Amino acid sequence: QVQLVESGGGLVQPGGSLRLSCAAPGRILMIDVMGWYRQAPGKEREKVATISRTSSTYYADSVKGRFSISRDNAKNTVTLQMNSLRPEDTAVYYCYVEALSPGGIYRAYWGQGTQVTVSS
């Protein structure tokens, strides 16, 4: 089973910054979309930010202007720079990858999740 390797979560004070990184295995060769979802206690998982192979980006309204997503196609990595963090950003953040399989269909892959806690 493919696993995405996540790093960068932790505890930060309001107004602080964190940088999340995710690496997909090298055997996944045709990655289209990479990004991050999050799930806060008592809430459904929501899309935070994604970036396509051609660098088209999506940001949830709640994070626009504060978060920035980028990727390195050669290394199969995606990074989420989170600035001006708020307590409501507290959640488990999951790396997400969509890749085109040899069968011609897109498959989704998920990381195990990394905890981000914004608190004084």
Sequence and secondary structure as in RCSB ss.txt:
>XXXX:A:sequence
QVQLVESGGGLVQPGGSLRLSCAAPGRILMIDVMGWYRQAPGKEREKVATISRTSSTYYADSVKGRFSISRDNAK
NTVTLQMNSLRPEDTAVYYCYVEALSPGGIYRAYWGQGTQVTVSS
>XXXX:A:secstr
   BEEE  EEE TT  EEEEEE  TT   EEEEEEEEE TTS  EEEEEEETT  EEE TTTTTTEEEEEETTT
TEEEEEE S  GGG EEEEEEEEEE TTS EEEEEB  EEEEE  
